[in-house]
Amino acid sequence: MEIVAYGGWDRCARFVAGELELIVTLEVGPRIIRFGRIGGPNELVEYAKDMGSTGGSEYRSYGGHRLWVAPEDPILTYEPDNDPVATDETAIGVTFTKRAGALGIERAIGVRIEEGRVLLEHRVTNFSESPRTLAPWCLTVMAPGGVCLFPQPEFRRHSEALLPAAPLVLWHYTRMADPRWSWGSRVVRLAHDPALGPQKVGAAVRAGYAAYANHGNLFLKRFPYLPGAGYPDYGCNFETFTRQDMLEVESLGPLVTLGGGESVVHSETWFLVPGVSVPRDDEACGDWLDGLSRERPPHWPEG
């Protein structure tokens, strides 16, 4: 890790491994504000109006990757992260922490970068006087111009599987006929379009991966699915949201009730696969994504 200036901030943490580069803000956040190949485009969105800003009581989007809490709440979820973060180096990486404010919730992102992958540990701790029921919610906000891909449940014949496979969750503004959607038998696709507004769905993705193709690269996010756990938003461990300026690839942990001083952890593993061309055929795309995910299992090292 080295300290560098980036995006108008004087102090950011830069990680490099092989061709991968990742930058975390230190003066606000924590936010992973850049992820990509050295010398290549940022796979994450940056909001020019917020870059370099610090302080103040208004919520700023900044861009990049952030840790929220679900279910979405206009006060708790949108608590501003405009102040400097604490940094702690451990045996498993570097942890960036937003200390608990008036609402009593501390948020931390642990980062470790290795050849070909990034390991993230998201931790939410309740320091308030009352129990809090929440779920860690990890939003990776991607640069415009790409397409999100996530797998459908495994196909089984009616005679072999009578019960439902997984929920697909809609919001009031979800429009399944929106031209940005492609509802394949194997893969669901959501394309970014700079001319169209908000669109979102959630799902239980038991396969534990979702992807975003842009700039000739494939961002692959691995995350857990725990059978029998109570996930927020009618059972979602994955959600995707888009509007004119970005597209989000989100993972969620199960709902938990935290007493004072208690924490919950949610891990992700990131990969960036270069030189990709997404198969147009749905069956071929499903095989391709399944193969990439099998070759790149999720991981978080023991501390």
N, C-alpha and C positions, 0 to 999 in steps of 0.2 A: 504494500500500500504506500502511495505517495500523496502528498498534499499538493493540489494544483488549483489554479484559477480556471473557472469554467462558467460560461453562460451569464456573466455579470457578477458571479459570486467570487470572492477572493479565496475561499477555502472550500475545496471539495476533495473527497477521497477517491483516488484513481487506482483501479485494480487492473492488472494485465496478466494474461496467461496465454501463451502462444499467440494466435491472431485475435483473441477476444479482448475487448476493453469494456470496463464498467465503471461508471462514475456515480458517487453518492454525494448528495449535498450535506454540508456540515453546518451551514448558517441557518438553514430551515430544514423541516422534514421530520424524520428521514425520508428522502426520496431517492430512488435510483433514477437519475435524470438522463443517463446515457447508457445504452447497451448496443454494441455492434462490433464490427471488425475494425481493427486499427486502420485509420485512414478512410474508412467507409462511412456510409450514412448512418445516422442514429435510427435504430429500429423503433425507438420510443418517441412519442410526440413531445414537443417543447412548445409552451405557450409564450410567445414573445412578450406579451404584456406583463407577464409575471416573472420572467427570468431576471435574476439578480435582486429581486425584491426581498425585504426582510421586515419583521416586526409588524405591528398593527393587529387589530382585532377581527378583521374581515377574513373569511375563508378564501384562499387562493388555490387554483387548480395546479399551477406550476407545470404539470405534465409528468411523464415518467411513471414509475411504479410506486404504489403507496400501500399502506396498511390501514384499513378501515375496520369498523365493527358493524355487523349485521344483527338484526334487521335494520334497514335504512331508517335513520331518524334525523330530523332536521337539526337537532341540537347535538346529540352525542356523536353521530357519524361525522358531521361536518365541523367538529371542533377544529379550529385553525391550527396549523403546524408551521407557524411563521418564526419560531425562535430556534436558536442553536441547539444541536443535539449533543448528547453525551456519547463518547466513544470508548469502547472497552475491547482490548485485544485478548482473545482467549485461544485455547489450543485448537479450536475448530474454526476460527475465523475472526472477523471483526464485527462487533455488534454496535448498532447506532440506535440510540434511545431518545424518544421524546418523553420527558419526565411527566408525571401526572400533574395536570392542572386543576382547575376548580371542579371539574367533573370527576376527578379521581381515577382516570384511566391512563395507564402508561402503555405506550406502544414501542416496540423495538423490532428491528430487522437485523438478523445476523447474516453476514455475507462471507462466502468462501468461493473463490474462483480457481478452477483447475483447468488443465488442458482439455478444452472441448465442452466444458459445462460450468454452470454456476449453481451453487448450493445456497438456498435461502431458508432461514428459520425465522418465522414471524411469531412474536410473543406479545400477548395482551395480558396486562396485570391490573387487577382491581384494587386500588388503594382508597376507595371511598368507604364510608361507614356502613353502606347498605349493600346487600348482595346484588349482583348484576347478572342478568341472563343475556348472553350475547354469543356471537360466533366471530372468529377472525375472518376477515374478508380481504383478499389480496387482489388488487386491481392493477394489471399491467396495461398501460394506455399506449397503444401502438400508433406509429406515424400513419398518416392518411395514405390511401392508394392501394391497399392490399385486400386480402380476403381471409376471414376467419374460417377454420374448419374444425368440426368436432364430430366424433363417431356416433352413429345410431346404436341402440342396443343390438346385441347379437341376434340374428334371425333364427327363430325356431318355428317349426310347423305348429299349426293350431292344435293338432292331436298330441303334441309333445309338451306344450306349455299353455295352460289355460289362464294363468294369472298374469297381471300386468308386468311389464318389464321395467319401466322407469317412468317418472313424471316428466312432462314437458310443460313448463310454466310460462304463462303469458302475463303481460302488463296491460294496463288500460290502453296504452298507445301501440301495443303490438299489432301489426297487420301482417298476417301470414301470406297475403298476396303481394306484399311489397316486392318489387323486382330485385331487391338486393338479396333475397332469400333464394336458396336452391335446396329443396327438400329431397335429397337422394335417399335411396334405400340403405346405403352404407354410411354416407357422410352428409351432414348438414353444412351448408356454406352461407356465410353472411359477408357480402362485399361492401367495402366502404364506397360511398358516393358523396362527393362534395356538394351536390345539389339537393340532397335529401336530409331530413331531420332525424330525431330520435327514433330508435328501434331497438328492441331488446327481447331476449328469451332467456330462460333458465332451464336447467336439466340436471338429472342425476346421471353423471358420466362415470359408469362403473369402470371403464377402461382406464380412467385416470390420466387422460391427456387431452390437450387441445392445441391448435397450431394457428399461426398467422403467416401467410406468404406475402412478401413484399421485397422489393429491391433485388429480386433474384435469390433471396434467402428464405429459409423457413424457420421461424421462431417456434420452438416446440416446448410447451410447458407441461411438466409432469406434476401430478398432485394426487393425494390419497382419496379413496372412497372407502368408507367404513360401513359395511353392511349392518343394518339395524340401528345406526346412529340417527338421531333426530337433527336433520339439516334445516336451515332457515328457508324461508320463501317456498313453502310447500315441498321441501325435500331436495333443494338444489345444492350440489357441491361445485357447480359450474354455472357461470352466466356470461353472456356477451352483450355488449351495448355499443351502439354506434350513433354518430350524428355527423354533421358536416365536416368537422375538423379532426376526427380521430375514430378509433375503434378499440374497445376494451376487451381483453381476454382475462377473465376473472375466475379465481377459485375461492371456495369457502370451506371452513371447517364446520364440524357439528356445533349445535347450540349447547352451551354449558352455563351453569350458574356458578359464578365466582364469588366467594366470600372475600372479606378483607385480606389482602396480601396474596390471594391465589391467582395463578396464571394459567393460560392455555397457550399451546404451541401449535402452529400449522406450518408445514414445510412444503417447499416447492423445489424442483430442479429444472433449470433452463438449459436449452441447447439452441445453437444457431447453425443450421445446416446450409452450406453454401451451394450455389449453382443448381437450384432446384427449378423444375418445371412441373407444376401441379397437373396431374392427369385430368383430362376433361371427363373421361368416362367414370361413372360413379363407382362401379365395381373395382376398376383398376385403382382409383383413388383410395378406396377403403383398404385394399391390400397394401398399397404404398405406405399409407399412414400407419397401419398396424405394424408393418415391418420396421419402419423408422422408430416407433415407440418401443418395440421389443429390443432393438439394438441399443436403446438409450433408456435404461430403467431409472426410476426415481431413486434418490439417495440423499441422506443427510448423515454425516459421520458422527460416530460416538464421541462425546466430549470427555 
